[in-house]
Amino acid sequence: MAKNKDQHYVPEAHFKPFSVQQEGRAIHLCNIAKMIAIPNAAVKGQCSKHYFYGKDNIIEEFLLNLEGAYATIVRNVQNDAASLSPEDAAELRRFIFLQSLRTEASIQRISAAQMSMSSAIFRERQGDEPVPTDHDIVRFAMRAFSEASEVVADLKTCVLINHTKCGFITSDDPAILTNRLHMQRFGDANFGWSNSGAMLFLPLTPRYAFMCYDGLVYTVLDKVNGTVNVHAVNDVETLNEFQALNCSRNLYFSNWGDRASVLGRYDAVRTRRIASRHFIHVCIRDFVGGREIYRPATEEEQSRKGHFLLRSGNVYPVPPRWPSILKFRQKPQTFSNGSGVGHVRKQEWLTSRTDRGW
């Protein structure tokens, strides 16, 4: 039996630096549905559900160990950001990947994607498709972390040090994956963790954030000893807008005087939020010039029997702006063979089991 009935999908260790006086007891939040700010909400009650990881305590114990290591690294960053070791940077990379998989919003997205896939596969036998439980999805997410977390190991990292009067904020879904290369150069919001141009952000405290990026596509001109001093309020607001685009219900912040600014960041991007973060395309077999192809099926064709192929993927909201601290390289390098895998950061991934979901 699990020791704790209330299990957090965003750990208290993450919220503590954003809490009132960093005591880990109370935190200010903005509820985006009601567009109201709420002071001094209890940290203990944020982002938790009864037995979210099950009652056997296995996943809970595994996560508690990782969260303890994360809390130690964040404290070290606060003491001296330039002292972040390569091992600790690697741990933060993995933590971002883990955190992106474990939130309630992420579990709901994975569940919706799996249900869409099942409905498409069993489209001729509606009602026969398997229905995964939330615990099934949580276990799937944890397996994905254990099997695929090395997909972020090649990304370069740096700590952003905020010198502005505007603090970094966080949310109930704080680990950000986005991709300026795909959105701006390719006009494509469908990408995954393995794709070229990946950018990851995680706020660590109101003064520090962790950034990972594809070094073959982007460069950070002002990086010194693994850190970047951020002096432009626009860059801080840009990172806060990523939180507003990605959050499910709540944004969290440390200074009550910032509540209007936090609501303003959400208001600035609310029309860019997207309801569904995945797609399923049903393609049917056809012949063109004697060559076999698969093309998108019409609704009528989807109801027929026969060979078909399913193409699925993730889509992400397009932000209104990008942080100025990250620049495109003059000649970005990517690897592609023209397949649905797209442009990836390593050539060997074109022939491995990596796909655009990872």
N, C-alpha and C positions, 0 to 999 in steps of 0.2 A: 504494500500500500504506500502511495506517495506521502511523503512527510508534509508537503504543503498542498492544500486543496486549490488555493489560488496560485496559478502558474503564469508567469509573465512572458509575453511574446516580444516585448521590448523590455530589456532588463532594467531593474532599478539602478544598476550600476551606470547605465547610460544616462538616466534622468538626473542622477545626483549632481553632476556639475552644473545643470541647468536649474536646479532647485533653489529655493529662497536661501540665500547665504550658504549655498552648497552643503546644506545639512542633510539633504535626502529625505526630508519630511513633507514639505509642501512645494508646489510648483504652480506657476500661472499658465493658463491655457486659453486658447481661442477655439471655440466650437464652430466649425465652418457651416454647419447646417443652419444654426440659429444666428450666425454672425455676431456672436457675443463673446466677450472676454470674461473669464472666471478667475478670480484671485485665489491663491492658497489652496488649490485642490490637493488632496492627499496623494503623494507619490505612490503609496502602496496600492491604491485602487486603480492606477493607470495601466492600461494595456495588459490586462490579465483576465483569464477565464478559468472556471473550475475545471481542473484536470485536463487542461489544454493538451498536455503531452501524454496523457494517460495516467493510470494509477499504479503502474509497476515501478515508477521512480527511475527507470533506466535512462531515458532521455533527459529528465530533469537533472540528474546527477552529472551527466555529460555536459550539459549546458552550464551548470553552476561552476564547473571547473574552468570553462572557457571564459565565462563572465568575470571570474576572479582575476584571471590573467589580463583581461581587457581593462579592468579597473586599475590594475597596477600600472599598465602601460600609459593610460591616460594621466595618472598622477605624475608619472615620470615626464611626460610631455609638458605638463604644466610647470614642472620644476626647471626643465631645460629641453626645449623642443629639438635643439640641434643634437642632442645626445641620443636620439632614437636609433637603436641598433638595427641592422638589416633583419635580424631575427624578429624583432618587435614589429618592424614594418610589414614583414611577411604575415605575422599574426594578425595585424589589423586588416590586411588585404583579405585574409580568410574570414575574419569576423564580418566584414562588409558582405561577403558572399553569403555567409550563414544568416545574417540579420535580414537580408533581402528575401530569404526563403521562409522565415519562421513567423512572420507577422500574420495577424488574422486576415488582413487584406490580401496578402500573398497566398495564403491557403485557399481563400475564396476564389482567387484568380486561377490557381492550379485546378481547383475543383471544377470551375466553369469550363476550363479548357478540356479537361478530361471528359466531362459530360457532353460537350459539343462533339468531341471525337467519337465517343461511344454512340451518340445519336446518329452520326454520319455513317459509322460502320454498320450499325443495326437498323439502318433506315428502312429496310424491307421488313423488319420484324420489330416495330416499335413496341416498347414495353419489355423487351428481352435484355436491353442493355444493362450492364452492372452499375450499381449505384454506390460509389465509394463513400465511406463515412469521413467525418472530419479527422478522426484519428488515423484512418488509412492515408489521408493526404499528408498529415503531419509526418508520419513515418516515411512516406515517399520523399518528402522534402529533406528529411534528415539523411536518407540514403543518397539523395542527389548531392548533398553537401559532402558526404564522405567520399563519394566516387568522383566528383567533378570539381572540387574546390581548387585543384591545381590549375584550372583554366585561367585563373587570375595571377598566377605566379610570375608571369613575364612582364606585368605592368610596372612601370616606373611609379615612384611614390614621392610625396612631399607633404610636409605639415604647413598649413596656412596659418599665419599668425595675424590676427585681426587687430589693427591699430586704430580702427575707427570708433566712433561713438555708437555705432549700430552693432548689436550683438548677433552672433549666429543663433538661429533657432533650430528646433528639432520637431519631430512629429511622431505619430503612431506607426509610421512606415518610413524610417529615417535613412535607410541605405539607398543611395541613388545610383542607378545605372542609366547613362544617357550616351549619345553618340553624335557629336557635331558633324563628323565626316559623312555619316549616312544621311543625316537630315539636311545638311546644307549642300554637300557636293553631289550626293546620289539621289536626293529627293525621296528618301525612303525611311520611314519610321519603324520598319521591321528589322530588328537586329537582335543579337544575343551577346552573351559574355565573351565568346570567342572571336567576335567580329572585329575587324580593323576599326580604329577610331573610338574604341570604348573609353569612357570616362566614368570614374566612380567617385562619389563624394559621401563623406560621413561627418557631420558635426560632432566634435568631441566635447567641447565646452563653448560658452558664448565667445571665447577668445581664440579658440583653436579648432581647426577642421583638418581632416585627412583627405588627401586627393590621390587617386591613382589614374594613370593615363597611358595610352599607347605611345611609346617613345618613337615608333616608326612614323607616326602621323603628326604628333604634336611636340612642341618644345616649350620649356619654361625658362625664359631668358634670365630671370632674376632669382633663380634658385641658388642658395648658398647653404652648404652643410645640411642639405635635405630640407630646408625651410624656405618659405616665401613670405615676405612681409607684405601684408595687404593694407594699403592706405586709401584705396578708393571705395567710398560707400557703395557705389554701383556694383562692385564685385561682391560685396557682402550681401546686398539685396538680391543679386542674381542667384547666389547660392540658396538664399532663403526662399526664393521663388521655386526652386527645385523641390523644397520641402512642401510648399503650398500645392504644387502640381501633383505630388505623390501621396500626400496624406489621405487617410481614410475619413477620420472624423475630427481629429484635434491637432492643433499646432501648439507647441510648448515653448515657453520663453522665461528668462530669469528676471527681467526688470519690468515691473508693473507699468512703468512709464512708457514702455515700448508697445503697449497693447494696440494703439491706433495704427502704428507702423506695421505690426504683424497682420492685422486685419486688412490693411492696405495692400500688402504683398499678395495676400490671397485674392483680394478683389481684382488685382491687376492681371491675374492669370486664370481666374475661374472659368472663363469661356474656352480655355485651352485644355481643360481637363477632359479626359475621355472616359466614357462609361465602361467600355469593354477593352481589355488589354490583350486580347488574342483574336485570331481569326482561323477559320477552317474553310478551305476551298476544296470542293469536290470536282475532280477532273475525270473525264471519260476518255477512253481510247478512241483514237481516230486515225485516219490515214491521209497523208498529204503527199502527193507525188510519189506514192508507193512507199513512203516512209511512215513508220508507226510513231505517233505522238500522243500526248495526253493534253487535252485542252479543258478550260473551265466549262462545266456543264450548266445548262439552263435548269430552272426549277423543274421543268417537265422531264428533262433527261435524267435528273437526279432520282426520280421516282422509278425509273426503269431498272431492270436487271442487267447484269453484265459487268465487265471489268471496269474498275475505277481506281483512281489514285487520290489520296488525301494529302493536301499540303496545309500545314499548320504553322503558325508563327506568333510571335509577340509583337505588339505595337506599343509605342510610348508617346506621351504628350510632347509636343514641340514647344520649347520655351521661347519667350519673346526675345531673349538675348543670351549671350554667352559670357563667361568670365574672361576679362581681358588678360589675365595672367597666363592663359594657355593659348599658344599661337600655333597655327598650322606650320609644319615644316615646308620648305620651298618645294621639295619633291617627296610627298608622302609615299610610303612603301606599303603595299598590300599584296596578298596572294589570292588568286582566284582562278578557277578552271571553268567558269561560266555556268556552274551548277547552282542549285538552290542553296548551297552552303554559303554562297556570297563571298565577300572579301574577308579573309581571316588574317590573323597576325603571324601565323606560322604555316609554312608550306606543307608540313607533314599533316596538319589538321585537315587538309583537303582530301586525304585518303584514310583518315581515321574515323572513329565513330562520332566525332564532334559534329554538332549541327548548330543551326542558328539559335536554337533554344539555349545553348550554353556558349 
